[in-house]
Structures are given as structure tokens and as C-alpha cells.
Amino acid sequence: MTVKSSISLSDEHHAFARAQVQDGRFASVSAVVQHGLDLLRQKAEADRLEYAALRALLEERQKGTFVPAEEMRRRVTSLVAARLGDAEPK
């Protein structure tokens, strides 16, 4: 179902949309706008899923064992030293 809607575009946006139509990429300015809205919807959904995954990861991590900052520094320093030691030519 298609709903007619009146929108306002800046001169720059309108010129870009018309150029897309003139280049044969879209049948009309409406098609350009619809495509832009589809892309925006896809991005919003991808962002929502990414935030949900990050939220779930944080919740999972919060359930784990807390490691104090000084202990984490020691662990990271040890890992870096081990990596650099492995990277040295023999």
C-alpha cells in the first residue's frame, strides 16, 4: 500500500535526488526518498541489534569475577611481554 505524503527537501537534497533519476538509477524522486528511508530503517535495526548484543555482553561480564585494575594491568603487561617475546627473531 502506498500513502501519499508531502515532504520538503532542501535544494541540495532535491538536486541530488533529481540527478539520481536523470542518471537512470531511480524512476522518481519518490523512489529515491523511499530507498533512503529503507537504508535508514536497516541502519536503525542494525544499531538496535548491536546495542542489544553489547548490552548482553556487559550483563554477562558483570556476572563474572571482578578483576581489580592493578591485577588487570599485570595481566595485560604479561600478555604483551609474552607476545613481544614471541615476535623477537631467534
C-alpha positions as CSV (number, residue, x, y, z in Angstrom):
1,M,0.0,0.0,0.0
2,T,1.3,3.4,-0.9
3,V,0.5,6.5,1.1
4,K,0.8,10.0,-0.4
5,S,2.8,12.3,1.8
6,S,4.0,15.8,1.3
7,I,7.6,16.4,2.3
8,S,10.1,19.3,1.9
9,L,13.6,18.8,0.6
10,S,16.5,21.2,0.7
11,D,17.7,22.5,-2.7
12,E,20.8,20.3,-2.3
13,H,18.7,17.1,-1.5
14,H,16.3,17.8,-4.3
15,A,19.1,18.3,-6.8
16,F,20.8,15.1,-5.7
17,A,17.5,13.1,-6.0
18,R,16.8,14.6,-9.4
19,A,20.3,13.6,-10.5
20,Q,19.7,10.1,-9.4
21,V,16.5,10.0,-11.5
22,Q,18.3,11.6,-14.5
23,D,21.1,9.1,-14.3
24,G,18.5,6.3,-14.5
25,R,19.2,4.9,-11.1
26,F,15.6,5.5,-9.9
27,A,12.3,6.1,-11.5
28,S,11.3,9.1,-9.5
29,V,12.3,11.4,-6.7
30,S,9.8,9.4,-4.5
31,A,11.8,6.2,-5.3
32,V,15.0,7.9,-4.2
33,V,13.4,9.1,-0.9
34,Q,11.9,5.6,-0.3
35,H,15.3,4.0,-0.8
36,G,16.9,6.4,1.6
37,L,14.2,5.6,4.2
38,D,14.8,1.9,3.6
39,L,18.5,2.3,4.3
40,L,17.8,4.4,7.4
41,R,15.5,1.7,8.7
42,Q,18.1,-1.0,8.0
43,K,20.8,1.0,9.8
44,A,18.5,1.7,12.8
45,E,17.8,-2.1,13.1
46,A,21.5,-2.9,12.8
47,D,22.3,-0.4,15.5
48,R,19.5,-1.8,17.7
49,L,20.9,-5.3,17.3
50,E,24.4,-4.1,18.0
51,Y,23.4,-2.3,21.2
52,A,21.4,-5.3,22.3
53,A,24.4,-7.6,21.8
54,L,26.7,-5.2,23.7
55,R,24.2,-4.9,26.5
56,A,24.0,-8.7,26.7
57,L,27.8,-8.9,26.7
58,L,28.1,-6.4,29.5
59,E,25.4,-8.2,31.6
60,E,27.3,-11.4,31.1
61,R,30.6,-9.8,32.1
62,Q,29.0,-8.3,35.2
63,K,28.1,-11.8,36.4
64,G,31.7,-12.9,36.1
65,T,34.6,-12.4,38.5
66,F,35.7,-8.9,39.1
67,V,39.4,-8.2,38.4
68,P,40.8,-5.2,40.1
69,A,42.5,-2.6,37.8
70,E,46.0,-3.4,39.2
71,E,45.6,-7.1,38.5
72,M,44.3,-6.4,35.0
73,R,47.3,-4.2,34.3
74,R,49.7,-7.0,35.4
75,R,47.8,-9.5,33.2
76,V,47.9,-7.2,30.2
77,T,51.6,-6.3,30.7
78,S,52.4,-10.0,31.0
79,L,50.4,-10.8,27.8
80,V,52.1,-8.0,25.9
81,A,55.6,-9.1,27.1
82,A,54.8,-12.7,26.1
83,R,53.7,-11.5,22.6
84,L,56.7,-9.3,22.1
85,G,59.0,-12.1,23.3
86,D,57.4,-14.4,20.7
87,A,57.8,-11.8,18.0
88,E,61.6,-11.4,18.6
89,P,63.7,-13.0,15.8
90,K,65.6,-16.1,17.1
